[in-house]
Amino acid sequence: MFHKQELPHQLEKGRPSRESGEGATDMRLADLASESVIVCDAEGVIRYWNPAAEALYGWPALATIGQQMDELFAGHDLHAGHWRQLLQEGTWQGPVQRRTAAGLPLTVSIRQTVRYGASGVPHDVVEYGRGNQLAIVRDGMSERSEPYRATAACWELDMSEARASIEQIVALADGDVIGHLKRNPDRLDQLLSRSRIVNVNEKAVRLFGGNADREAMIARPILNYWPTECRHVLAELLVAVLTQLAWRITQTRALNASGSLQEASVAAWRSLDGSRADKIYLMVNGVVGDDRSAWELHASEDRYRKLIHHMPTALWQVDARPAGEVFERLRSEGVTDISSFLEAHPELIELAKDVVRVTEVNREAVSLLHGRNAADLVKPVRYLFAATPKLANRVMVAHFEGRRNYIEQAKVFTFDGQARDVVFSVTYPTPPEQLDTTFITMLDVTERLRTEAQLQRLEADHAHAARISTLGELATSIAHEVKQPLAAIVTNAETSLRWLSRDDFNIAKIRQLTTRIVSSAHRANDIIQRIRSLAARETPERVPLDLGDVAEEALFFVRHDIEFKRITLSINTAPSLAQVLGDRVQLQQVIVNLLVNSIQAVSQPGRPARRIWVSIEAIDGGAVLFSIRDSGPGIAEDNLNRIFESFFTTKVGGVGIGLAICQSIVRAHGGCIRASNHAGGGAHFWFSLPGMSSSTERPMESIGP
Amino acid sequence: MTARTIGLLSPPLIAVVDDDEAMRHALSELLEVIAMNCRTFERAEAFLASYAPGIFDCLVTDLRMPGMSGLELLRELKARNSSLPVIVVTSSTEPESRKQVVESGAFAYLIKPVSDERLIRYLKAALARMQ
């Protein structure tokens, strides 16, 4: 009677006619109608299906829009040719026998009206309907459940990814799909994780979505939303629908959910459109007197509990309403500076520690505080603040000020009396959220802090040891540096004494000699200070430095070696370089180390020219680059990528910590260090350090290593 | 080789080679107070450029210097068959260094800081040998 047409795709996905274009206002009104309202186009394809129609027939709009009316209600008692007659006459009225989505017979009084376009061609057909309630009761359907058809939660699923899972399950189940799925929960999860949500109605969002909205649910696996305890029912149903040969059979299963949903059922059917064979529609019906029903709460709470229970962060759920009430009272009394108020009324904080209660904790929380079980932790919050009493003030101040979060690093006591360092974070509820859910999370950072402190000490010790070792290598050079002024002092003093012991002593001469003694003594002192600073074991500190100055200071230690070994050293420092934030001694150490390596490399027997080139320049991004190249033999290719490893050395008697320490120092300064062989021969080392812009200037602070 | 006559009216001429200015100054002052003449050189190469047999009566030199070292200077003088007595004054205490210096024909090996008396004693001994 009606010729079947290709259905426009977008019509199958919702109610486009309600959302756009002509008639949108009519459709919004029809949504509110108590009668069922169905709109078909002139070909009999359903274009609109109101909530009352969902309630009457049990089919969600999602499942009906885009379908042929006579396919949906196959076998209803309208005579052949009814549609043609209707289009000609413009109106028809009378009772029809139809079936609900659950397959139950239903008598409906309908009124059909044709709307014509401007040229007199039929545009669409509007059908109003009223069901006969008695028929339902008579047919033995539960009296209670039928009026709640409107609560049907509808889903459209894309099963294309799940095909393989289903074939596997059917092959292995040996006829007992439910039993197989119960024995193989992995396969069950796999199937449901591959069953993707294409569309859901508002009811499904409200009932199953938890905190998710419709957009969030679409394209997600149904596994994420379906209640755990009846997953196997859904899986079996999906298998049954997809493996049955006939298109039109709707499969229905009872859901063994607890509480008032004992009588809920889920129905599933395939799309009537053969080109969409991978789409399955699901509809859940049940006794749901209230939108925020037991099932919804159960489903979302269940998910929520699982989520928090397995969270890797320790979590406390706290009912802080008593504190909120006190705050309200204080506000109404005109208190604005809560901080001072609490200082003046410490008893209020003590009270809050007893009346604000922990209502729930997760496994991680029990483990963090070394509790025996959750019950140990579900009590007034006082125990959370035992190790850091003032934290309670700050948490309350943040609450009063209406902040969303409060975070600080604090100490807590475990139940066996140990102090732990934690990052203590509070998330406050804000109306209209549930006011009884303040969350406290704690991240245990005790070990991390301890390890970091140890590591810093260890690295500083290493760096110090390496400096001493370097000074040892430079001992001859350093001894010479110190002895030189001392020798001059001794000789000048003795010469003065000789003048003094003579009759013709020359006072001007003695003054001159004494002045030279003073100057040499200062020089000796200066040298000793420099050595001391490199040998000292000071806590590293960061100050703004000119890398060029640091390099000059470093040169002092090797200057004599360079001169003695007749090495030509050229230094090229670019003008007006950015300062770097660093520890003077440690950066000197890096440069001395690199210089000593180069000196040793160029001094090897048989090197024709002894040259070292040093340059300090700016590079991209404001960084400062120190580069040193020598005319030595270079680094063996095999060693290039091991050269910064600890205890790697090619020197006879070397320990192999120099370059490793250089690397750890440079890294601790936010820079990097590299080694290569220069194209012109010899080794090439360079390191870069972040340059300071005026905004990054900071006061001195302690750093590692 | 023309030997220079040492007499009361002509004080001995001592060459001092040291890269350290303070040391050169100190040695020249000491030599002045004990009535010896002195010429100082910052580098061994500069001394060699001024050197000819018979000009100097004694050489006081450092060992560790930029460029030509004291040891190389000694070897150069030995190669030239110089009879100039050389007193090495150094901060180096290494036995190997002393051995090399002595083998290269140095008159004395003194370690800094050296007392004036000790230096003068060796200077006089060196001058006496020249005579």
Interface residues (C-beta under 8 A of the other chain):
Chain A: T476 A479 H480 K483 Q484 P485 L486 A487 A488 I489 V490 T491 N492 E494 T495 R498 W499 R502 K509 L513 R516 S519 S520 R523 H560 E563 F564 R566
Chain B: D19 D20 A22 M23 H25 A26 L27 E29 L30 V33 I34 R64 M65 P66 G67 S69 V89 S91 S92 E94 K112 P113 V114 S115 D116 L119
